[in-house]
């Protein structure tokens, strides 16, 4: 199998496996809505989920981590002309960093939250107050800052870069470029919800999280399917562009 087709397959595997894991998490833990719930609500629900909930978070983290493989392989798969390759390589590093930050945000539910939830459930009122403060601190740092703000922003920078390459490079269909820009814009709107955790009153569009993440995930699927199809030469110019040039 060629690098290009293998890359497309990796995109599909990462998107589908994360979609399954995150759907189970949504059904069993009301994710992502519960992320904005008060500390007592989250800690009680987490403790009630038991070991199975911890393993669900573990699976969600590492299925998202699979996305780093096709992101890192993409420059080899597309085989861009030398002048355009450095931009894609820089975008690749940004995309890989975004995956790392998001995985850290997910894995805190495996290594940080369980002892906090147990201490809160079995502790005295004084202990509970201390645990709630610790929960808020780690939730804002590991979740809002690393996973949701930096992780999502860098993922958007990567998808916009790939979309621009699709529009200009000729190695991917132009509709992939336009779809990527739309999905990235929708995903960016979710930052209002993230910023509101630090700045109450910041404008929030409630549907942005669901629409943005869904559109971005579907674009990843579409990118994977496109890479499985026969490759286009960077020198192939669509007919409408040739007519416009003439």
Secondary structure, DSSP 8 states (H G I E B T S, - for coil): --HHHHHHHHHHHHHHHHHHHHHHHHHHH-TTGGGGS-HHHHHHHHHHHHHHHHHHHHHHHHHHHTHHHHHHHHHHHHT--HHHHHHHHHHHHHHHHHHHHHHHHHHHHHHTHHHHHHHHHHS-HHHHHHHHHHHHHHIIIIIIIIIIIIIHHHHHHHHHHHHHHHHHHSSS-HHHHHHHHHHHHHHHTTHHHHHTTTSTT----TTHHHHHHHHHHHHHHHHHHHHHS----TT---HHHHHHH-
